[in-house]
């Protein structure tokens, strides 16, 4: 009877499987976060390069941060609405595929998913703000010297 295992062995096999699954998920999440940071910073650089004259003139005339960067704010809100809508559709499709008697998965719709999305949005907004202010301060003197 080579296939009989004890309860402890079965539990250890399940723990090992879950550990490998968790490591895989954490690796994917880490890759997504690194990619998101790189894409956000690159997007910010491209956006700042495109609108740097408008931003510079608004800042020189004393406009506030919100008024100065309203184009980027609109883009930020639109991108998060689009991402949120796509995630909502994916989560609903996943919830529809689970059988009625099955327990919901990790990504089942719920308040924890909304909390994670809100946290990511806050982190991206904060990181974007810091990058934007750093880039603005670094390029302000150079843009004035160049004569726009």
N, C-alpha and C positions, 0 to 999 in steps of 0.2 A: 504494500500500500504506500507507494512513494508520494502520493498527492495529498495525504492527510497532513494537516499542519495544526499546531496548537492555536489557541485563541490569542496568546501573546504574539506569536509569529504573524498572525493575520493583522493584528493591530499595528505591529511594527511595519508591515508591508504597506498598510494604508497610510501610516504616518510618513513613510518614505515617499510614497506617491504624492501625497499632499505637499510635502516639502519641495519636491522637484517642481510641482505645478506652481507653487508660490514663488520659487526662484525664477521660473520662466516668466511669470506675470510681472514680477519686479524688474526683470531685465527689459521687458517690453515697455513698461511704464517709464523706466529711466531713459530709454531710447526716445520715447515720445516727448519727454520733458526737455531733453537736450535738443531735439529737433525743433520743438516749439520755441525755445529760447533763440536758437539760431535763425529761424524763419522770422520771428518777431523783430529781432535786431536788424536783420537784413531788410525787412519790410519798412522798418522805421527809417533806416538809412536812405532807402530809395524814396520814400515819401518826403523826408526832410530835404533831400536834394531837389526834388521836383518843386516843392513849395517854399524853398528857403528865402526867396526874395519877399514873398508875401509875409512870411513869418517875421523876417527882419524888419520890414517896414512897420508892421503892426507893433512889434516890440519897441521900436524906436519912437513911435508915437504914443507909447504908454498904455497900450491895450493890455488887458489882463490875460492870464494864461488860458482861460477857457475860451475867450474870444479869439485869441491868437491862433490857437490850435483847433478851431472848431471843425475844420475839414477832417483832421485825424480823429477827432472825437466821433464824428458821424461814421467814419469808416470803421472805427473800433466797435461801435454799437451795432452797425449793420453786420459786421463779420460775426459777432457773438450771437446775434439773432439767427443768422443762417446756420451757424454751428449748433446752436441749441435746438433749432428745428430739425436738423438732420439727426442729432442724437435722440431726440424724442421719437422720431420715426423708427429709428433702429431699435430703441428700447421697446416700443410698442410691438414691432414685428417679432422681437424675441419673446415677449410676453405672450403673444398670440400662438407661438409655436410650442410652448410648454403645455404639457397635458394638464387637464383640470385637476387631477389628484396629486400632481408633482409639487414639490416645494419650490418656491421661487429661487432663481439663481442670484448670483452676486450683483448682476446688473439689472435686476428687476426694478421697475419704476417705484420710486419711493422718495421720502424726504432726504435720505442720505445721498442719493444721486444729485438732487438739487443742491444740497450743501456742498458737495464736491465741485459741481459746476460753478457755483457762486465763489468758492474759494479760489478756483483757478482763474476766474475772471478778475477777482481782486488782485491776485498775484500778478497777472499779466498787466493790469492797469498800473499797478505800482511800479513794476519793472520798466514798463514803457515810459512812464513819467520820469523815472530816474535817468533812463537812457536819453530821453528827449532833452531834459534840462542839461545833462552833461554835454551832449552834442551841441546844444545851442550856445552854451558858454564858451565852448572851445572854438566854435566857428564864428561867433559874433565879431570879434576883433578882426579876424581874417576877412570876413565879408565886407566890413566897413572899409578896410584898407584897399580891397579890390575895386571898390566903387560900384559894387553890385553889378 
